[in-house]
Amino acid sequence: MDWSKIAERLSLENDYARVPIAVRRCLESESPLFVALSSGADSVFATLWTFAALARRGRTSDMVALHFNHGLRGAESDRDESFAAELASGLGIRFICDRASWSDTAHAVREADARAARLAFFRRAASELGQERAWVVTGHHSDDALETILMRLSRGSGIQGLCAPRPVSEPDGCIQFLRPLLDFSREEIRAALRSAGGDWREDSSNEGGRNYRSRLRDTVLPAWNSACDRSSVLAGIKRSRALLEEDWQALETLSDAAWSEAWDADAKSLSVQALLRFPQGVRRRLLHRLVAASEEMAAELPAPIADGALQAIEARIEESWSVSPRTRLSVTGEFVGIFAAAGRSASSWQGFRLPHGCRAYLPDGAALSSELVEVSRDLFLRLKTGKNNDDLGATIEWTAQQSGAIEVRRRLPGDAFKPHGKSSPRKLKSLFIKRKIPLEERDRLPICALETGEIVWAPGLPPGADRVVTAESCVALRLTYAR
């Protein structure tokens, strides 16, 4: 297959002016240019399109194809890698690939884990070429944007999340994503590839409703298009995404000015008095910037903590939240800042509520996180077959009637718990002894309970017998413990 000829035909048949201006500027000026080549139709089109654009300027030597083998589909993943290597060879461009190494089974790998591994590979690839920043072209298109908006609406995203994917975005200080195909639909891309004589590989994990995105694609979007009073919902969503991005950029500009006014360099904190002069949407952005600017922080500010902090600012009350093993986000009558956590004995901490989507740091440096997850067939089968490490986490059934937080406390004398596999409650002390958990560890372990007091899990033990995920479960709470 003559990939160079196919790239030339694609460039002649498709208008380059449809590429967003911000992306065109980067394509025409940045070097090297990486392209994420998964072997799917979208990434193949993006690779060929980028090659043709650079060929017109005699710059194809600036192009590097990146392929990350997640290793989640066995031989199928390996064939994707071979296809990507052959395509890159056919174009005469450099090809860099790597393979994931998971400590658990493939079914246990979450989408967020796979994305983090892929981003880490992109950073390594840039480093190999002596680059501090990687400009990475991806094949995201207008259907992706439509599906992403629906997914993020259901998860409570704000304007920044709803205007993704953007033509140019920077998820961290090293990766800059370029998305030239946001004006193209999925079918348009496939039709153009067929017309030019190109080929691609299909990812079987996107079929049969195995994940949230594919279920939206297979069921929700056809129904929505059928009910729509226009020929397609896609055109309207494309415009909405663009307008949301305009609003987001305007708010970012306003937030820049607000930060300059609210930041107190002497106190290394934000002034509450200054924050109250701005709308809540701006205050929320400044809280996220505060956390992002902290050298002690390695993650974003969870939404429930941001909500609590905004309420405390509005009410002018003092409150604080654990945001890392050594730091807390604190709201006082005058300032909002990231401060060192007060030293406490590992065996004398007080109980607290852990909202969904948050992580708490315990005095001994351990972390406990909580998140609601959809119960997929793969998740159910993994739990049913015992492929869960009880020392590190538990997944329990959760219903809409239950609260938005889990109670976390130290163990108390007489605590009893009925773990999965037992017909009646047992003393927590006896269960710890049977599991050979050292005495000095038992008072450090977090006990997770419902508001009713019912214990649902403790690290080292299976989840509660009455909270086991079943085939009929829709939503579960995943608790993760890390030392």
HUTABEL-V155940 format. One record per pair of residues at least 6 apart in sequence whose ideal C-beta (glycine too) atoms are under 6 Angstrom apart, sorted by the first residue. I is the first residue (numbers start at 0). J is the second residue. If there is no record, write none. Layout:
i | j
I | J
I | J
This chain:
i | j
2 | 86
2 | 89
2 | 90
5 | 195
5 | 196
5 | 197
6 | 47
6 | 50
6 | 51
8 | 195
9 | 47
9 | 195
10 | 51
13 | 191
17 | 182
18 | 179
19 | 166
21 | 166
21 | 167
22 | 166
22 | 177
22 | 179
25 | 177
26 | 52
29 | 134
30 | 61
31 | 61
31 | 63
32 | 61
32 | 62
32 | 134
33 | 63
33 | 65
33 | 133
33 | 135
34 | 46
34 | 49
34 | 64
34 | 136
35 | 42
35 | 65
35 | 135
35 | 137
36 | 42
36 | 46
36 | 64
36 | 66
36 | 83
38 | 79
38 | 82
38 | 83
38 | 200
39 | 199
39 | 202
40 | 188
40 | 189
40 | 192
40 | 199
41 | 138
41 | 140
41 | 188
42 | 138
43 | 199
44 | 188
44 | 192
45 | 136
45 | 138
45 | 180
49 | 136
50 | 90
53 | 59
53 | 62
62 | 92
63 | 93
64 | 87
64 | 92
64 | 94
65 | 95
65 | 124
66 | 80
66 | 83
66 | 96
67 | 97
67 | 117
67 | 120
68 | 76
68 | 80
68 | 98
69 | 99
69 | 113
70 | 76
70 | 98
70 | 99
71 | 105
79 | 200
80 | 96
82 | 200
84 | 94
87 | 94
95 | 124
97 | 120
99 | 116
101 | 108
104 | 386
106 | 377
106 | 381
121 | 133
121 | 135
121 | 174
122 | 173
125 | 133
132 | 173
133 | 174
134 | 175
135 | 176
136 | 177
137 | 176
137 | 178
138 | 180
139 | 164
139 | 178
140 | 180
140 | 183
140 | 185
141 | 181
141 | 184
141 | 233
141 | 237
142 | 184
142 | 185
144 | 240
145 | 233
145 | 236
146 | 212
146 | 215
147 | 163
148 | 161
149 | 215
151 | 160
151 | 161
158 | 243
158 | 247
159 | 247
161 | 243
162 | 240
162 | 243
162 | 244
162 | 247
164 | 178
165 | 244
166 | 178
166 | 181
168 | 176
169 | 175
205 | 213
208 | 214
208 | 217
223 | 232
224 | 231
224 | 232
253 | 281
254 | 281
254 | 284
257 | 277
257 | 281
258 | 285
260 | 273
261 | 269
261 | 270
261 | 273
261 | 274
263 | 270
266 | 334
268 | 334
268 | 335
268 | 336
269 | 285
269 | 335
271 | 312
271 | 333
274 | 282
274 | 312
282 | 309
283 | 305
286 | 305
286 | 308
287 | 300
290 | 296
290 | 300
293 | 337
295 | 323
295 | 326
296 | 323
301 | 356
301 | 357
303 | 354
303 | 356
303 | 357
304 | 320
308 | 330
311 | 318
311 | 330
312 | 330
315 | 332
317 | 331
318 | 330
319 | 327
319 | 329
320 | 328
321 | 327
321 | 359
321 | 360
322 | 328
324 | 360
324 | 364
325 | 340
326 | 337
326 | 340
327 | 338
327 | 340
328 | 337
329 | 338
343 | 362
345 | 362
345 | 363
345 | 443
346 | 442
348 | 362
350 | 408
351 | 407
352 | 404
353 | 359
353 | 369
353 | 404
353 | 405
353 | 407
354 | 403
354 | 404
355 | 369
355 | 371
355 | 403
356 | 370
358 | 366
358 | 368
359 | 367
360 | 366
363 | 443
365 | 482
366 | 481
367 | 445
367 | 480
368 | 479
369 | 405
369 | 478
370 | 477
371 | 474
371 | 476
372 | 475
372 | 477
374 | 468
374 | 472
374 | 473
374 | 475
379 | 470
382 | 394
382 | 468
389 | 460
389 | 461
390 | 458
390 | 459
391 | 480
392 | 478
392 | 479
393 | 456
393 | 462
393 | 478
394 | 468
394 | 475
394 | 477
395 | 455
395 | 462
395 | 466
395 | 476
396 | 466
396 | 468
396 | 472
396 | 475
397 | 474
397 | 475
397 | 476
402 | 450
405 | 447
406 | 448
407 | 445
407 | 447
408 | 446
409 | 442
410 | 427
410 | 446
414 | 427
415 | 424
415 | 426
416 | 427
416 | 454
417 | 424
417 | 464
418 | 460
418 | 461
419 | 461
419 | 462
419 | 464
419 | 467
421 | 464
430 | 460
431 | 441
434 | 459
436 | 459
444 | 457
444 | 458
446 | 454
446 | 457
447 | 455
447 | 456
447 | 478
448 | 454
455 | 463
455 | 466
456 | 462
456 | 478
458 | 480
468 | 475
